[in-house]
Amino acid sequence: MKKPIAVNLLHALVCIVLFASPTAIQAQWKLVWSDEFNKEGLPDPSKWGYDVGGHGWGNNELQFYTQSRKENARIENGKLIIEAHREPMEGKEYTSARLVTRDIATWSSGKIEVSAKLPSGLGTWPAIWMLANTHPLKWPDDGEIDIMEHVGYDQGTVHASVHTKKYNHIIGTQKTDKISVIDCSETFHRYQVEWNNDSISIGIDDNYYYSFKNEKTGYDAWPLSNKFYLLLNLAVGGNWGGQKGVAKDVWPRRMEVDYVRVYQKK
């Protein structure tokens, strides 16, 4: 017996939604900023700046972040390499790098995708994250979006979080989630965030496992309509990364980034 036309149309629509190609899904987004890391040498200064110093960055981290130093940040074979070394500098035992787009490229909504391979090793703490481009920045009041964090003592577990004045780990109200990515140190994965003024979703390889909603109660809960900039870094030790110690014999360790792409809705 033939199915009614309406049923056939419904079935076709369901198939389109369920089996739409990535290209069709991607058609809703327009690429507005990217770095494909195709030019060897130091990171492109028109796209990246640096946070420099060794004061612990509020987390008692052990590294000194350097600037324009190829040992810690360079383009190599089409990849951005952020590498931590065990070497003395400015009173610290380790060096590394923290790249930022602050005051260069900022966004208040859209989609960001970073293809990266993460380091392993006790004491490593790589992150792909965002901070408000406010001057001065007041943390956590102005907001933080953690697209990816990984700590070496919990190999293969990736974390996503949002920090605001109302929701943050200092007062025990942080909104966070985690997912198992067993091969995160062997394989490149796509770490993603999509956000607008109503919600944030964070995922890996199009699997969105974390969401944070705008509860419409004011800035203390939702400062995330600010302009935000992107940070890529590899920390050593710290309150979280060094929670179970720091291995002395695993360095250097690196985070590799294949590309960074930022999209806006068409």
C-alpha positions as CSV (number, residue, x, y, z in Angstrom):
1,M,0.0,0.0,0.0
2,K,1.3,3.4,-0.9
3,K,2.1,5.8,2.0
4,P,0.3,9.2,1.9
5,I,2.2,12.0,0.2
6,A,2.6,13.9,3.6
7,V,4.2,10.9,5.2
8,N,6.7,10.5,2.3
9,L,7.6,14.2,2.5
10,L,8.1,13.9,6.3
11,H,10.3,10.9,5.8
12,A,12.4,12.8,3.2
13,L,12.8,15.8,5.5
14,V,13.9,13.6,8.3
15,C,16.5,12.0,6.1
16,I,17.8,15.4,5.0
17,V,18.3,16.4,8.6
18,L,19.8,13.2,9.8
19,F,22.1,12.6,6.8
20,A,23.0,16.1,5.7
21,S,26.6,16.3,4.7
22,P,29.1,18.4,6.7
23,T,29.3,20.6,3.7
24,A,25.6,21.3,3.8
25,I,25.7,22.0,7.5
26,Q,28.8,24.2,7.1
27,A,26.9,26.3,4.5
28,Q,25.2,28.2,7.4
29,W,28.6,29.7,8.4
30,K,30.9,32.2,6.8
31,L,34.6,32.1,7.5
32,V,35.7,35.5,8.9
33,W,39.2,34.8,10.4
34,S,41.7,32.0,10.2
35,D,45.3,30.9,10.5
36,E,46.3,27.8,8.6
37,F,49.9,28.1,9.8
38,N,51.4,27.7,6.3
39,K,54.4,30.0,6.7
40,E,57.4,28.6,8.6
41,G,58.9,30.7,11.4
42,L,57.4,32.6,14.2
43,P,53.6,33.0,14.5
44,D,52.1,35.8,12.3
45,P,52.3,39.0,14.4
46,S,49.3,40.4,12.5
47,K,47.2,37.7,14.1
48,W,48.9,36.8,17.4
49,G,50.4,38.5,20.4
50,Y,51.8,37.0,23.5
51,D,51.2,37.0,27.2
52,V,54.7,37.2,28.8
53,G,55.9,36.5,32.3
54,G,56.3,34.0,35.1
55,H,54.0,35.2,37.9
56,G,51.9,32.0,38.0
57,W,48.9,33.5,36.2
58,G,46.6,33.1,39.2
59,N,47.1,29.4,39.2
60,N,50.7,29.0,40.7
61,E,51.9,27.7,37.3
62,L,55.6,26.9,37.0
63,Q,56.5,28.2,33.5
64,F,57.8,31.5,32.2
65,Y,55.8,32.5,29.1
66,T,58.2,33.9,26.4
67,Q,57.6,36.2,23.4
68,S,58.8,35.6,19.8
69,R,61.0,32.7,20.9
70,K,61.0,29.8,18.4
71,E,61.8,27.3,21.1
72,N,58.4,27.9,22.6
73,A,56.2,29.0,19.7
74,R,56.9,28.4,16.0
75,I,55.3,27.3,12.7
76,E,56.8,23.9,11.6
77,N,55.6,21.7,8.7
78,G,52.2,23.5,8.5
79,K,51.5,23.3,12.2
80,L,51.7,25.8,15.1
81,I,54.0,24.3,17.8
82,I,53.6,25.5,21.4
83,E,56.4,23.8,23.3
84,A,57.2,23.7,27.0
85,H,60.9,23.1,28.0
86,R,62.5,22.3,31.3
87,E,65.0,25.1,31.4
88,P,65.7,28.0,33.8
89,M,64.4,31.5,32.9
90,E,63.6,34.5,35.0
91,G,63.6,32.4,38.2
92,K,61.3,29.7,36.7
93,E,62.2,26.1,35.9
94,Y,60.2,25.9,32.7
95,T,59.5,27.9,29.6
96,S,56.5,27.9,27.3
97,A,54.2,30.2,25.3
98,R,50.7,31.7,25.5
99,L,49.5,33.2,22.2
100,V,46.6,35.6,22.2
101,T,44.4,37.6,19.7
102,R,43.7,40.3,22.3
103,D,43.2,43.7,20.6
104,I,43.8,42.0,17.2
105,A,40.8,39.8,16.6
106,T,37.7,39.6,18.8
107,W,34.2,38.2,18.6
108,S,30.9,38.4,20.5
109,S,29.3,35.4,18.8
110,G,29.9,32.8,16.1
111,K,31.8,29.5,15.9
112,I,35.5,28.8,16.5
113,E,37.2,25.6,15.5
114,V,40.7,24.6,16.5
115,S,42.3,21.5,15.1
116,A,44.9,20.3,17.7
117,K,46.9,17.4,19.1
118,L,47.5,17.6,22.8
119,P,50.6,16.8,24.9
120,S,50.7,14.0,27.4
121,G,52.9,13.9,30.5
122,L,52.4,14.5,34.2
123,G,52.3,18.3,34.8
124,T,51.2,19.4,31.3
125,W,48.2,21.7,31.1
126,P,47.3,22.8,27.5
127,A,44.3,25.0,26.9
128,I,42.2,26.6,24.1
129,W,40.1,29.3,25.6
130,M,38.7,32.8,25.5
131,L,38.7,35.9,27.7
132,A,36.8,39.2,27.4
133,N,38.6,42.0,25.6
134,T,37.8,44.5,28.3
135,H,40.2,47.1,29.7
136,P,41.0,46.4,32.4
137,L,39.8,42.8,32.5
138,K,38.0,41.9,35.7
139,W,38.0,38.1,36.3
140,P,35.7,36.3,36.5
141,D,33.1,39.1,36.2
142,D,33.8,39.8,32.5
143,G,33.7,36.1,31.6
144,E,35.9,33.2,30.5
145,I,35.1,30.4,28.0
146,D,37.2,27.3,28.1
147,I,36.9,25.4,24.8
148,M,39.4,22.7,25.8
149,E,41.5,22.0,28.8
150,H,43.5,18.8,29.5
151,V,45.7,17.9,32.5
152,G,48.4,15.3,32.1
153,Y,47.5,13.3,35.3
154,D,44.1,12.5,33.8
155,Q,45.2,11.5,30.3
156,G,42.5,11.4,27.7
157,T,39.9,13.5,29.5
158,V,39.0,16.8,28.0
159,H,37.2,19.6,29.9
160,A,34.9,22.5,28.9
161,S,33.8,25.3,31.2
162,V,32.4,28.8,31.5
163,H,33.4,31.2,34.3
164,T,31.3,34.2,35.4
165,K,31.0,36.2,38.6
166,K,28.0,34.0,39.5
167,Y,29.4,30.7,38.2
168,N,33.1,30.0,38.9
169,H,35.3,27.5,40.7
170,I,36.5,29.9,43.3
171,I,33.0,29.9,44.9
172,G,32.2,26.3,43.9
173,T,29.5,27.1,41.3
174,Q,31.5,26.5,38.1
175,K,29.5,25.1,35.2
176,T,31.7,22.5,33.6
177,D,31.7,19.1,31.8
178,K,34.2,16.6,30.5
179,I,34.5,13.9,27.8
180,S,36.8,11.0,27.1
181,V,39.1,11.5,24.1
182,I,41.4,8.6,24.5
183,D,43.7,9.4,21.5
184,C,43.9,13.2,22.1
185,S,47.7,13.0,22.2
186,E,48.0,10.9,19.1
187,T,45.4,12.4,16.8
188,F,44.2,15.8,15.8
189,H,40.7,16.6,16.9
190,R,38.5,19.6,16.2
191,Y,37.8,21.6,19.4
192,Q,34.7,23.8,18.8
193,V,32.6,26.4,20.4
194,E,29.3,27.9,19.1
195,W,27.7,30.8,20.9
196,N,25.3,33.7,20.7
197,N,23.5,35.9,23.2
198,D,21.3,33.0,24.4
199,S,23.7,30.0,24.8
200,I,27.1,28.5,24.4
201,S,27.8,25.0,23.1
202,I,31.2,23.3,23.2
203,G,32.2,20.1,21.5
204,I,34.7,17.9,19.8
205,D,34.5,16.8,16.2
206,D,30.9,18.0,16.0
207,N,29.9,16.2,19.2
208,Y,28.6,19.0,21.4
209,Y,28.7,17.7,25.0
210,Y,28.6,21.0,27.0
211,S,26.1,23.8,27.0
212,F,25.6,27.0,29.1
213,K,22.4,29.0,28.8
214,N,21.8,32.7,29.3
215,E,19.3,32.7,32.2
216,K,18.6,36.4,31.6
217,T,19.4,37.5,35.2
218,G,22.1,40.0,34.3
219,Y,25.8,40.5,33.9
220,D,26.9,38.5,36.9
221,A,25.5,35.4,35.2
222,W,26.0,36.3,31.5
223,P,28.9,38.6,30.6
224,L,29.3,36.6,27.5
225,S,28.0,39.2,25.0
226,N,31.4,41.0,25.5
227,K,33.9,40.9,22.7
228,F,36.2,37.9,23.4
229,Y,39.7,37.0,22.2
230,L,41.3,33.6,21.8
231,L,44.2,32.1,23.8
232,L,46.3,29.1,23.0
233,N,48.8,28.0,25.7
234,L,50.7,25.2,27.3
235,A,51.1,25.6,31.1
236,V,53.2,23.5,33.4
237,G,52.0,22.5,36.8
238,G,49.8,24.8,38.7
239,N,46.8,24.4,41.0
240,W,45.1,22.0,38.6
241,G,47.8,20.9,36.1
242,G,50.3,20.1,38.9
243,Q,47.7,18.6,41.3
244,K,49.5,15.2,41.2
245,G,53.0,16.5,40.6
246,V,55.1,17.3,37.6
247,A,57.4,14.8,36.0
248,K,61.0,15.9,35.6
249,D,61.9,13.6,32.7
250,V,59.2,14.1,30.0
251,W,60.2,17.5,28.6
252,P,60.0,19.1,26.1
253,R,56.3,18.6,25.5
254,R,54.2,20.3,22.7
255,M,50.7,21.1,21.7
256,E,50.3,21.1,17.9
257,V,47.7,23.2,16.1
258,D,46.8,22.5,12.5
259,Y,44.5,25.5,12.1
260,V,42.3,28.0,13.8
261,R,39.0,29.0,12.0
262,V,36.4,31.5,13.1
263,Y,33.0,31.7,11.5
264,Q,29.9,33.9,11.7
265,K,26.4,33.1,10.8
266,K,25.5,34.0,7.2
